[in-house]
Amino acid sequence: MLILALLIGIIAGLRSLAPVAVVSWAAHLGWLQLQGTWLAFLGAAITPYVTTLLALGELLTDKLPTTPSRKTAVPFGARILMGALCGAAVTARDGASAFGLCLGVIGAVIGTLAGAALRARLARGFGKDLPAALLEDVIAVGGAILIVSRFT
């Protein structure tokens, strides 16, 4: 399961809130067993709805020309924090949340830097950014769902 922590961290590097929303739904639906851990709040009744709204907002604002680069301090820090949180969550049932947290951070750094480079290359290939951004959205949401589906 440690590889899943690294992978969900990479997804957090692409979109910081999409994996949190997916992990929250998985915890709420009982796919991820987080009861009795410091991560139990992810499965609370309201958490998946709040994180989903925030993730949808991120998907929209990502396309705005005024949105700062993911490599600046605040967005980069948010990706690291969310990667850590999600990495810990996907390894909690194995009692490896500390390792998962660290792997989530590493994954978030990889995802942030590689995602920015790949999106820039795709945007050049498409001749504009929007198709590249939408493809990144699909990869982030689909990837998070694929990773969390390993727990069903």
Contacts in CASP RR format, 6 or more apart in sequence:
PFRMAT RR
TARGET T0000
AUTHOR 0000-0000-0000
METHOD contacts of the structure
MODEL  1
MLILALLIGIIAGLRSLAPVAVVSWAAHLGWLQLQGTWLAFLGAAITPYV
TTLLALGELLTDKLPTTPSRKTAVPFGARILMGALCGAAVTARDGASAFG
LCLGVIGAVIGTLAGAALRARLARGFGKDLPAALLEDVIAVGGAILIVSR
FT
1 90 0 8 1.000
1 91 0 8 1.000
1 93 0 8 1.000
1 94 0 8 1.000
1 96 0 8 1.000
2 91 0 8 1.000
2 96 0 8 1.000
2 99 0 8 1.000
2 100 0 8 1.000
2 103 0 8 1.000
4 87 0 8 1.000
4 90 0 8 1.000
4 91 0 8 1.000
4 147 0 8 1.000
4 150 0 8 1.000
5 86 0 8 1.000
5 87 0 8 1.000
5 88 0 8 1.000
5 90 0 8 1.000
5 91 0 8 1.000
5 99 0 8 1.000
5 100 0 8 1.000
5 101 0 8 1.000
5 103 0 8 1.000
5 104 0 8 1.000
6 103 0 8 1.000
6 104 0 8 1.000
6 106 0 8 1.000
6 107 0 8 1.000
7 107 0 8 1.000
7 143 0 8 1.000
7 147 0 8 1.000
8 19 0 8 1.000
8 23 0 8 1.000
8 83 0 8 1.000
8 86 0 8 1.000
8 87 0 8 1.000
8 89 0 8 1.000
8 90 0 8 1.000
8 104 0 8 1.000
8 144 0 8 1.000
8 147 0 8 1.000
8 148 0 8 1.000
9 19 0 8 1.000
9 82 0 8 1.000
9 83 0 8 1.000
9 86 0 8 1.000
9 87 0 8 1.000
9 103 0 8 1.000
9 104 0 8 1.000
9 105 0 8 1.000
9 106 0 8 1.000
9 107 0 8 1.000
9 108 0 8 1.000
9 110 0 8 1.000
9 111 0 8 1.000
10 107 0 8 1.000
10 108 0 8 1.000
10 110 0 8 1.000
10 111 0 8 1.000
10 114 0 8 1.000
11 18 0 8 1.000
11 19 0 8 1.000
11 86 0 8 1.000
11 111 0 8 1.000
11 139 0 8 1.000
11 140 0 8 1.000
11 143 0 8 1.000
11 144 0 8 1.000
11 147 0 8 1.000
12 19 0 8 1.000
12 20 0 8 1.000
12 79 0 8 1.000
12 80 0 8 1.000
12 82 0 8 1.000
12 83 0 8 1.000
12 86 0 8 1.000
12 104 0 8 1.000
12 107 0 8 1.000
12 108 0 8 1.000
12 111 0 8 1.000
13 70 0 8 1.000
13 79 0 8 1.000
13 82 0 8 1.000
13 83 0 8 1.000
13 107 0 8 1.000
13 108 0 8 1.000
13 109 0 8 1.000
13 110 0 8 1.000
13 111 0 8 1.000
13 112 0 8 1.000
13 115 0 8 1.000
14 111 0 8 1.000
14 112 0 8 1.000
14 115 0 8 1.000
14 136 0 8 1.000
14 139 0 8 1.000
14 140 0 8 1.000
15 55 0 8 1.000
15 58 0 8 1.000
15 59 0 8 1.000
15 62 0 8 1.000
15 136 0 8 1.000
15 137 0 8 1.000
15 140 0 8 1.000
15 141 0 8 1.000
16 58 0 8 1.000
16 75 0 8 1.000
16 78 0 8 1.000
16 79 0 8 1.000
16 81 0 8 1.000
16 82 0 8 1.000
16 83 0 8 1.000
17 51 0 8 1.000
17 54 0 8 1.000
17 55 0 8 1.000
17 57 0 8 1.000
17 58 0 8 1.000
17 82 0 8 1.000
18 55 0 8 1.000
18 58 0 8 1.000
18 59 0 8 1.000
18 137 0 8 1.000
18 140 0 8 1.000
18 141 0 8 1.000
18 144 0 8 1.000
19 82 0 8 1.000
19 83 0 8 1.000
19 86 0 8 1.000
19 140 0 8 1.000
19 144 0 8 1.000
19 147 0 8 1.000
20 42 0 8 1.000
20 51 0 8 1.000
20 54 0 8 1.000
20 55 0 8 1.000
20 82 0 8 1.000
20 85 0 8 1.000
20 86 0 8 1.000
21 48 0 8 1.000
21 51 0 8 1.000
21 52 0 8 1.000
21 54 0 8 1.000
21 55 0 8 1.000
21 144 0 8 1.000
22 141 0 8 1.000
22 144 0 8 1.000
22 145 0 8 1.000
22 147 0 8 1.000
22 148 0 8 1.000
23 32 0 8 1.000
23 42 0 8 1.000
23 85 0 8 1.000
23 86 0 8 1.000
23 89 0 8 1.000
23 90 0 8 1.000
23 144 0 8 1.000
23 148 0 8 1.000
24 42 0 8 1.000
24 43 0 8 1.000
24 47 0 8 1.000
24 48 0 8 1.000
24 51 0 8 1.000
24 52 0 8 1.000
25 48 0 8 1.000
25 52 0 8 1.000
25 148 0 8 1.000
26 32 0 8 1.000
26 148 0 8 1.000
26 151 0 8 1.000
27 34 0 8 1.000
27 39 0 8 1.000
27 40 0 8 1.000
27 42 0 8 1.000
27 43 0 8 1.000
27 47 0 8 1.000
27 48 0 8 1.000
27 89 0 8 1.000
28 42 0 8 1.000
28 43 0 8 1.000
28 44 0 8 1.000
28 45 0 8 1.000
28 47 0 8 1.000
28 48 0 8 1.000
30 43 0 8 1.000
31 148 0 8 1.000
31 149 0 8 1.000
31 151 0 8 1.000
31 152 0 8 1.000
32 42 0 8 1.000
32 89 0 8 1.000
32 90 0 8 1.000
32 92 0 8 1.000
32 93 0 8 1.000
32 148 0 8 1.000
32 151 0 8 1.000
33 92 0 8 1.000
33 93 0 8 1.000
34 40 0 8 1.000
34 42 0 8 1.000
34 43 0 8 1.000
34 89 0 8 1.000
34 92 0 8 1.000
34 93 0 8 1.000
37 92 0 8 1.000
37 97 0 8 1.000
38 97 0 8 1.000
39 85 0 8 1.000
39 88 0 8 1.000
39 89 0 8 1.000
39 92 0 8 1.000
39 97 0 8 1.000
41 47 0 8 1.000
42 85 0 8 1.000
42 89 0 8 1.000
59 137 0 8 1.000
61 67 0 8 1.000
62 133 0 8 1.000
62 137 0 8 1.000
63 129 0 8 1.000
63 130 0 8 1.000
63 133 0 8 1.000
68 74 0 8 1.000
68 75 0 8 1.000
69 75 0 8 1.000
69 116 0 8 1.000
70 76 0 8 1.000
70 79 0 8 1.000
70 112 0 8 1.000
70 115 0 8 1.000
70 116 0 8 1.000
71 112 0 8 1.000
71 113 0 8 1.000
71 116 0 8 1.000
76 112 0 8 1.000
79 108 0 8 1.000
79 111 0 8 1.000
79 112 0 8 1.000
80 105 0 8 1.000
80 108 0 8 1.000
80 109 0 8 1.000
80 112 0 8 1.000
82 108 0 8 1.000
83 104 0 8 1.000
83 105 0 8 1.000
83 107 0 8 1.000
83 108 0 8 1.000
84 101 0 8 1.000
84 102 0 8 1.000
84 104 0 8 1.000
84 105 0 8 1.000
84 108 0 8 1.000
85 101 0 8 1.000
86 104 0 8 1.000
87 97 0 8 1.000
87 100 0 8 1.000
87 101 0 8 1.000
87 103 0 8 1.000
87 104 0 8 1.000
88 97 0 8 1.000
88 98 0 8 1.000
88 100 0 8 1.000
88 101 0 8 1.000
88 104 0 8 1.000
89 97 0 8 1.000
90 100 0 8 1.000
90 147 0 8 1.000
90 148 0 8 1.000
90 151 0 8 1.000
91 97 0 8 1.000
91 99 0 8 1.000
91 100 0 8 1.000
91 103 0 8 1.000
93 151 0 8 1.000
115 136 0 8 1.000
118 136 0 8 1.000
119 129 0 8 1.000
119 132 0 8 1.000
119 133 0 8 1.000
119 136 0 8 1.000
120 132 0 8 1.000
122 131 0 8 1.000
122 132 0 8 1.000
122 135 0 8 1.000
123 129 0 8 1.000
123 131 0 8 1.000
123 132 0 8 1.000
123 133 0 8 1.000
126 132 0 8 1.000
END
